[in-house]
Amino acid sequence: MASMLQPQIILLKEGTDTSQGKAQLVSNINACTAVADVVRTTLGPRGMDKLIHDDKGNITISNDGATIMKLLDIVHPAAKILVDIAKSQDSEVGDGTTTVVLLAAEFLNEAKPFVEDGVHPQNLIRSYRTASYLAIDRIKQLASSIEGKSLEEKKELLANCAATTLSSKLIGGEKEFFAKMVVDAVIAIGDEDRLNMIGIKKVSGGNMRDSFLVNGVAFKKTFSYAGFEQQPKKFLNPKILILNIELELKSEKENAEIRLSDPSQYQSIVDAEWNIIYDKLDKCVQSGAKVVLSRLAIGDLATQYFADRDIFCAGRVAEEDLQRVAAATGGTVQTSINDVIDEVLGTCECFEEKQVGNERFNIFSGCPSGRTATIVLRGGADQFIEEAERSLHDAIMIVRRALKNSTVVPGGGAIDMEISRYLRDKAREIAGRSQFFINSYAKALEVIPRQLCDNAGFDATDMLNKLRQKHSTAEGAPYGVDINSGGIADSYAKFVWEPAVVKINAINAATEAACLVLSVDETVKNPKSESAQGDAAASAMGGRGRGGAAFRGRGRGMRRR
């Protein structure tokens, strides 16, 4: 009776939604599986594309896992973890974003029956971590190094890695053409870590094979004034002056006041402005530069002045392009044209302005430092070129990683099947329930070859049986799915390779994500606090609007700009 009279303890606000225990964990696993089902069909060379239409009316066609995950705008808190691992895989390695999402979801799917049967999640987490360490060790044992090979051999190996990445993209039909281009671009920038040293410029029209690589810098012709057409459009070994200043007449302030005692003095004031601009232009000419670039405007007077002296100029050049020109030509961006010395001028073997489709491009080739390259992409629809750019970004990242880490593993699901077999064998050596959990981890890894078969229209069960049988033999490790023939084949012999770091990163990230979801047993959500935040934001916006109006009222006596 006494216990019935005890007051109820209220910890959380009224209306707070709390869900906990086994049901909550299973709900989170189901949410993650639903997200993985969206990108599941995009895996591999026969993967399908997704057309995403956002609220602003923008249309994106892509089969890149990270791009799709970013655009989906997922609100479920547990499923957002999969979005984060796709982003981290994209920024760290560049490829394998769909793989990492599929693996994480499959690990959770395999854990679900154990959770429903009452197994404590921490036991699962411990076993999954052990399995991931064993898997990564096995990858390192199977990886082949490309160190010690000649440049030509290295180029061929890297081109195979790039072609494997591109085979699952929209531009997969021209993968050899683009793979060679990507390898040349990455080797051109050498040890340069900044990815923006490889520029990708898009020009609609033409076909994919009209795309080309510039060993240097190329950018679209900037806005130009009258007199521009009289300037020379081609130079051999020119000196290049790179500026960050305006070369145009500045208008006077409307409310400036000057008192003159003699009307003849007025002319000297007008002349002073012209003298300043002419002094700047004279110094540019005296520097010996034949190409003048500036991040700020180069006006009509300066354009005509340079044209009369056979000098090419371009104003309002994008900051990124200007930095790439400086890095490639060995020049330095100047914020003043006083005392310009030869050391700050850049140079290149050839500068020309060239027509590409319906655009004109300024192209600097044969640059001395050579730490930059530009890929000019051609194609029909804008969406197609956008997807081609994303595909090339993945391939560039993969080639850079392969160059730095210099180890590759067989693709086509071969490495996943081999790790799966290895973990099944290892599980037999472990006593207790961990054996079941490691076996389920091993089974989850088979999702990659299974999905490759499903997406290509093959019988996944039959193919996996063949792969299991082959991997049980001594020489079976490199065997994976052969998409072209519909059978199994040696992935090394077929040149289906990927950097070891892609698989290591994918398994690490997927295991961490699965463990994170498994470790959550309660979700607390307060709808009232969410609506309060919304009201506060709205009132803040309203207050800011009123404050702005008041501020404008007080500023009536201020000087006009």
C-alpha positions in Angstrom: 0.0 0.0 0.0 2.8 2.4 0.9 4.5 1.8 -2.5 1.3 2.7 -4.3 1.2 6.1 -2.5 4.7 7.1 -3.6 4.7 10.2 -5.9 5.6 9.8 -9.5 9.1 11.2 -10.3 9.1 13.4 -13.5 12.5 14.0 -14.9 11.8 15.2 -18.4 9.5 17.9 -19.8 5.9 16.9 -20.7 5.7 15.7 -24.3 9.3 14.3 -24.4 9.5 11.3 -26.6 11.8 8.5 -25.2 12.3 5.2 -26.8 14.8 2.6 -25.4 15.8 -1.0 -25.2 15.8 -3.7 -27.9 13.0 -2.2 -29.9 14.9 1.1 -30.3 18.1 -0.6 -31.4 16.2 -2.7 -34.0 14.5 0.4 -35.2 17.9 2.1 -35.8 19.2 -0.9 -37.6 16.1 -0.9 -39.9 16.6 2.8 -40.7 20.3 2.2 -41.7 19.2 -0.7 -43.9 16.6 1.5 -45.6 19.3 4.1 -46.4 21.6 1.4 -47.8 18.8 0.1 -50.0 18.7 3.5 -51.8 22.4 3.3 -52.9 22.5 -0.5 -53.2 21.8 -0.6 -56.9 24.5 1.9 -57.8 27.4 -0.4 -56.9 29.8 -1.7 -59.6 30.2 -1.3 -63.4 26.6 -2.3 -64.1 25.2 -0.1 -61.3 22.2 2.2 -62.0 22.2 6.0 -61.6 19.9 8.0 -59.4 18.2 11.2 -60.6 17.7 13.6 -57.6 15.5 16.6 -57.9 15.8 19.1 -55.0 13.5 21.8 -53.7 15.3 24.5 -55.7 14.7 22.7 -59.0 18.3 21.5 -59.5 18.6 18.1 -61.1 21.6 15.8 -60.3 22.2 12.5 -62.0 24.8 10.4 -60.2 25.8 7.0 -59.0 28.4 8.3 -56.6 27.5 7.1 -53.1 28.7 10.3 -51.3 26.9 12.6 -53.7 23.6 10.7 -53.3 23.9 10.6 -49.5 24.6 14.4 -49.3 21.5 15.2 -51.5 19.1 12.8 -49.8 18.7 15.1 -46.7 18.2 12.3 -44.3 16.6 13.2 -40.9 16.8 10.0 -39.0 19.5 10.5 -36.4 21.0 6.9 -36.6 20.8 6.8 -40.4 22.8 10.1 -40.5 25.8 8.1 -39.3 25.9 6.4 -42.7 25.9 9.8 -44.4 28.9 10.8 -42.3 30.9 7.7 -43.1 30.2 8.1 -46.8 31.5 11.7 -46.6 34.6 10.7 -44.6 35.4 7.9 -47.2 35.0 10.5 -50.0 37.3 13.0 -48.4 39.9 10.5 -47.2 40.1 8.2 -50.2 37.8 9.5 -52.9 36.2 6.1 -53.8 34.4 3.2 -52.1 31.6 5.4 -50.8 28.8 3.0 -51.8 30.9 0.1 -50.5 31.2 1.6 -47.0 27.5 2.3 -46.7 26.6 -1.2 -47.8 29.1 -2.9 -45.5 27.9 -0.9 -42.4 24.3 -1.7 -43.2 25.1 -5.4 -43.7 27.1 -5.6 -40.5 24.0 -4.3 -38.7 21.7 -6.6 -40.5 23.7 -9.6 -39.5 23.7 -8.4 -35.9 19.9 -7.9 -35.8 19.0 -11.6 -35.1 21.4 -11.7 -32.2 20.0 -8.5 -30.7 16.5 -9.9 -31.0 17.6 -13.1 -29.3 18.8 -11.0 -26.3 22.6 -10.9 -26.9 24.2 -7.9 -25.3 25.3 -5.4 -27.9 28.7 -5.0 -26.2 29.6 -8.6 -27.0 28.8 -8.0 -30.6 30.9 -4.8 -30.7 33.9 -6.6 -29.2 33.7 -9.4 -31.7 33.2 -7.0 -34.7 36.3 -5.0 -33.6 38.4 -8.2 -33.4 37.1 -9.2 -36.9 38.0 -5.9 -38.4 41.6 -6.1 -37.1 41.9 -9.6 -38.5 40.4 -8.4 -41.9 42.8 -5.5 -42.2 45.8 -7.7 -41.4 44.7 -10.0 -44.1 44.4 -7.2 -46.6 47.9 -6.0 -45.9 49.2 -9.6 -46.5 47.4 -9.9 -49.8 48.3 -6.4 -51.1 50.9 -6.1 -53.9 53.3 -3.2 -53.9 54.0 -1.0 -57.0 57.3 0.3 -55.5 60.5 -0.2 -57.4 58.9 -0.2 -60.8 59.8 2.1 -63.7 57.7 5.2 -64.4 56.1 3.5 -67.5 55.1 0.4 -65.5 53.8 2.6 -62.6 51.8 4.6 -65.1 50.2 1.4 -66.5 49.4 0.1 -63.0 47.9 3.5 -61.9 45.8 3.6 -65.1 44.4 0.2 -64.2 43.4 1.5 -60.8 41.8 4.6 -62.3 40.0 2.5 -64.9 38.5 0.2 -62.2 37.1 3.3 -60.4 35.8 4.8 -63.7 34.2 1.6 -64.8 31.2 2.1 -62.4 30.6 5.7 -63.6 28.7 7.3 -66.4 31.9 7.8 -68.4 32.8 4.0 -67.9 32.6 3.6 -71.7 35.7 5.8 -72.2 37.5 4.6 -69.0 40.9 3.9 -70.8 40.9 7.4 -72.4 40.1 9.2 -69.1 42.3 6.8 -66.9 45.4 7.8 -68.9 44.5 11.5 -68.7 44.0 11.3 -64.9 47.3 9.5 -64.4 49.2 12.1 -66.5 47.5 14.9 -64.5 48.4 13.4 -61.1 52.0 12.7 -62.1 52.2 16.3 -63.5 51.6 17.8 -60.0 54.1 15.4 -58.4 54.3 15.7 -54.6 51.9 18.7 -54.5 49.3 17.9 -51.9 46.8 20.6 -52.9 44.1 18.9 -55.1 43.1 22.3 -56.6 46.3 22.3 -58.5 44.4 20.0 -60.9 41.8 22.2 -62.5 38.7 20.7 -64.2 37.0 23.0 -66.7 33.7 22.2 -68.2 32.6 23.1 -71.8 29.3 21.8 -73.1 29.2 20.6 -76.7 31.2 18.0 -78.6 31.7 14.4 -77.3 33.7 13.0 -74.4 36.7 12.2 -76.6 37.1 15.9 -77.4 38.2 16.4 -73.7 41.9 17.1 -73.4 44.6 17.6 -70.8 46.7 20.8 -70.5 50.1 20.3 -68.8 49.8 23.8 -67.3 46.9 26.1 -66.7 43.7 26.8 -68.8 40.9 29.1 -67.9 37.9 30.7 -69.7 38.5 34.1 -71.3 37.5 36.8 -68.8 35.3 39.8 -69.4 37.1 42.2 -71.7 36.8 45.8 -73.0 37.2 47.4 -76.4 40.7 47.0 -77.7 41.0 43.4 -76.6 40.7 42.0 -80.1 43.8 44.0 -81.2 46.0 42.2 -78.6 48.2 39.3 -79.8 46.7 36.0 -78.8 49.9 33.8 -78.9 53.4 34.2 -77.4 56.4 31.9 -77.1 58.4 32.1 -73.9 56.6 35.3 -72.6 57.2 36.9 -69.2 54.0 36.9 -67.2 53.1 39.6 -64.6 50.4 38.5 -62.1 48.7 41.3 -60.2 46.1 41.8 -57.5 45.4 45.5 -58.3 42.9 47.5 -60.4 44.2 49.0 -63.6 41.4 51.5 -64.3 40.4 55.1 -63.6 38.8 55.5 -60.2 35.7 57.8 -60.1 35.8 60.8 -57.8 33.8 60.8 -54.6 30.4 62.6 -55.3 30.6 64.8 -52.3 34.4 65.5 -52.4 35.1 69.2 -52.0 38.1 71.0 -53.5 38.6 74.8 -53.2 40.5 76.4 -56.1 41.9 79.9 -56.1 42.7 79.8 -59.9 40.6 78.0 -62.5 43.8 76.7 -64.3 44.5 74.5 -61.2 41.4 72.4 -62.1 43.2 70.8 -65.0 46.0 69.7 -62.8 43.6 67.8 -60.6 42.1 66.0 -63.6 45.6 65.3 -64.9 46.7 63.8 -61.6 44.2 60.9 -62.0 45.3 60.2 -65.5 49.0 60.4 -64.5 48.4 57.8 -61.7 46.9 55.2 -64.1 49.5 56.0 -66.9 52.3 55.6 -64.3 51.0 52.2 -63.4 50.7 51.1 -67.0 54.2 52.4 -67.9 55.7 50.3 -65.1 53.9 47.2 -66.3 55.3 47.7 -69.8 58.8 48.5 -68.4 58.8 45.2 -66.5 59.1 43.4 -69.8 56.0 41.3 -69.3 54.1 40.2 -72.4 51.1 38.8 -70.5 49.4 40.7 -67.7 46.9 39.0 -65.4 45.0 40.6 -62.6 42.4 39.4 -60.0 40.7 42.8 -60.2 39.5 44.8 -63.2 41.7 45.9 -66.1 39.7 48.8 -67.6 39.2 49.9 -71.2 42.0 52.5 -71.1 44.5 49.9 -69.9 43.3 47.3 -72.4 43.8 49.7 -75.3 47.2 50.8 -73.9 48.4 47.2 -73.7 47.0 46.4 -77.2 49.1 49.3 -78.7 52.2 47.8 -77.2 51.5 44.2 -78.2 50.8 43.0 -74.7 48.0 40.6 -73.7 46.0 41.3 -70.6 43.1 39.7 -68.7 41.3 41.1 -65.7 38.9 39.6 -63.1 40.7 36.2 -63.3 39.4 33.8 -60.6 41.6 33.6 -57.5 42.0 29.8 -57.9 43.2 30.2 -61.5 45.5 33.0 -60.6 47.1 30.9 -57.8 47.5 28.0 -60.2 49.2 30.2 -62.9 51.6 31.5 -60.2 52.5 28.0 -59.1 52.9 26.7 -62.6 54.9 29.6 -64.1 57.0 30.4 -61.1 55.6 33.9 -60.7 54.5 35.7 -57.6 51.2 37.6 -57.2 52.0 41.4 -56.8 49.9 43.9 -54.9 52.0 46.8 -56.2 53.7 47.5 -59.5 56.5 49.5 -58.0 60.0 47.9 -58.4 58.8 44.8 -60.2 61.9 42.6 -60.6 62.5 39.7 -63.0 62.3 37.2 -60.1 58.6 37.8 -59.5 57.6 37.4 -63.2 56.5 34.0 -64.4 57.2 32.3 -67.7 56.0 29.4 -69.9 56.9 27.9 -73.2 53.7 28.9 -74.9 50.7 31.1 -74.2 47.7 31.1 -76.5 44.1 31.9 -76.6 42.2 29.1 -78.2 38.6 28.4 -79.2 37.1 25.3 -77.3 33.5 24.8 -78.3 31.7 28.1 -78.0 34.1 29.3 -75.3 37.6 30.9 -75.6 40.3 29.6 -73.3 43.6 31.2 -72.2 46.1 28.3 -72.1 49.6 28.4 -70.5 51.5 25.2 -71.5 55.1 24.0 -71.0 55.4 25.6 -67.5 58.8 25.3 -65.8 57.7 24.2 -62.4 54.9 22.0 -63.9 53.2 21.6 -60.6 49.7 21.9 -62.1 47.5 20.5 -64.8 44.0 21.2 -66.2 41.5 18.8 -67.7 39.0 20.4 -70.1 35.9 18.3 -70.1 33.5 18.1 -73.1 30.1 16.5 -73.4 26.4 17.0 -74.3 24.2 17.7 -71.3 25.3 19.8 -68.4 24.2 17.1 -65.9 26.4 14.6 -67.8 29.5 16.9 -67.6 28.8 17.5 -63.9 28.8 13.7 -63.2 31.9 13.3 -65.4 33.6 15.9 -63.2 32.6 14.0 -60.0 33.8 10.7 -61.6 37.2 12.2 -62.4 37.5 13.6 -58.9 37.2 10.0 -57.6 39.7 8.7 -60.1 42.2 11.5 -59.2 41.9 10.7 -55.5 42.4 7.0 -56.1 45.5 7.5 -58.2 47.0 9.9 -55.6 46.3 7.4 -52.9 47.8 4.5 -54.9 50.9 6.7 -55.6 51.4 7.5 -51.9 50.5 4.1 -50.4 51.8 2.1 -53.4 49.9 -1.1 -52.6 47.0 -2.6 -54.6 44.5 -5.4 -54.0 42.3 -7.3 -56.5 38.8 -5.8 -57.1 35.6 -7.3 -58.3 34.7 -8.6 -54.9 37.8 -10.8 -54.7 39.3 -9.3 -51.6 35.9 -9.4 -49.8 35.5 -13.1 -50.5 39.0 -13.9 -49.4 38.6 -12.0 -46.1 35.3 -13.7 -45.6 36.9 -17.1 -46.0 39.8 -16.2 -43.8 37.5 -15.0 -41.0 35.4 -18.1 -41.2 38.6 -20.2 -40.7 39.8 -17.9 -37.9 36.4 -18.1 -36.1 36.8 -21.9 -35.6 39.8 -21.2 -33.5 37.8 -18.9 -31.1 35.8 -20.5 -28.3 32.5 -19.2 -27.1 29.8 -17.0 -28.7 32.3 -14.8 -30.4 32.6 -17.5 -33.0 29.0 -16.9 -34.2 29.5 -13.1 -34.3 32.8 -13.3 -36.3 31.0 -15.7 -38.7 28.2 -13.2 -39.2 30.8 -10.5 -39.9 32.4 -12.8 -42.5 29.0 -13.4 -44.1 28.3 -9.6 -44.2 31.4 -9.1 -46.3 29.9 -11.2 -49.1 27.4 -8.4 -49.7 29.8 -6.7 -52.2 30.2 -9.6 -54.7 26.5 -10.5 -54.2 25.4 -6.9 -55.0 27.8 -6.8 -58.0 26.1 -9.9 -59.4 22.5 -8.6 -58.7 23.3 -5.2 -60.4 24.7 -7.0 -63.5 21.7 -9.3 -63.7 23.6 -12.5 -62.8 22.5 -15.3 -60.5 24.2 -14.2 -57.2 23.7 -17.5 -55.4 25.4 -19.5 -58.2 28.2 -17.0 -58.5 28.9 -16.9 -54.7 29.0 -20.7 -54.6 31.6 -20.7 -57.4 33.7 -18.0 -55.6 33.5 -19.9 -52.3 34.7 -23.1 -54.0 37.6 -21.2 -55.8 38.7 -19.3 -52.6 39.0 -22.6 -50.7 41.9 -23.5 -53.0 45.4 -22.2 -52.6 45.5 -20.0 -55.7 41.9 -18.7 -55.4 42.6 -15.5 -53.5 42.5 -13.1 -56.5 39.3 -14.5 -58.0 36.3 -12.2 -58.2 33.2 -11.5 -60.3 33.8 -11.1 -64.1 31.1 -8.6 -65.1 31.8 -9.1 -68.8 31.5 -12.8 -69.1 29.1 -13.5 -66.2 31.5 -15.9 -64.6 34.5 -15.7 -62.2 37.9 -14.6 -63.2 41.4 -13.6 -61.8 40.9 -9.9 -61.0 44.7 -9.3 -61.1 44.9 -10.8 -64.6 41.9 -8.8 -65.7 43.5 -5.6 -64.3 40.6 -4.9 -61.9 42.7 -3.4 -59.1 42.1 -0.9 -56.3 44.4 0.7 -53.7 44.6 -1.3 -50.5 43.9 1.9 -48.6 40.3 2.0 -50.1 39.4 -1.3 -48.6 41.1 -0.7 -45.3 39.4 2.6 -44.8 36.0 1.2 -45.9 36.2 -1.7 -43.4 37.4 0.5 -40.6 34.7 3.2 -41.2 31.9 0.6 -41.7 32.8 -1.3 -38.5 33.0 1.9 -36.4 29.6 3.0 -37.7 28.0 -0.4 -37.0 29.5 -0.4 -33.5 28.3 3.1 -32.9 24.7 2.3 -33.9 24.8 -0.9 -31.8 26.0 1.0 -28.7 22.9 3.3 -28.7 20.1 1.9 -26.5 18.0 5.0 -26.0 16.8 8.0 -28.0 15.4 11.1 -26.3 13.6 13.6 -28.4 11.8 16.7 -27.1 9.4 18.1 -29.7 8.6 21.1 -27.5 12.2 22.2 -27.4 12.4 21.9 -31.2 9.4 24.1 -31.7 10.8 26.6 -29.1 14.0 26.8 -31.1 12.1 27.5 -34.2 10.1 30.3 -32.5 13.3 31.8 -31.1 14.9 31.8 -34.5 11.8 33.4 -36.0 11.6 36.1 -33.3 15.4 36.7 -33.7 14.9 37.2 -37.5 12.0 39.6 -36.8 14.1 41.6 -34.3 17.0 41.8 -36.6 14.7 43.2 -39.3 13.4 45.9 -37.0 16.9 46.7 -35.7 18.1 47.0 -39.3 15.3 49.5 -40.1 16.2 51.6 -37.0 19.8 51.6 -38.0 19.0 52.8 -41.4 16.9 55.7 -40.0 19.8 56.8 -37.7 22.3 56.8 -40.6 20.6 59.6 -42.6 23.3 62.0 -41.8 26.1 59.7 -42.8 28.2 60.2 -45.9 26.8 58.5 -49.0 29.1 55.8 -50.5 
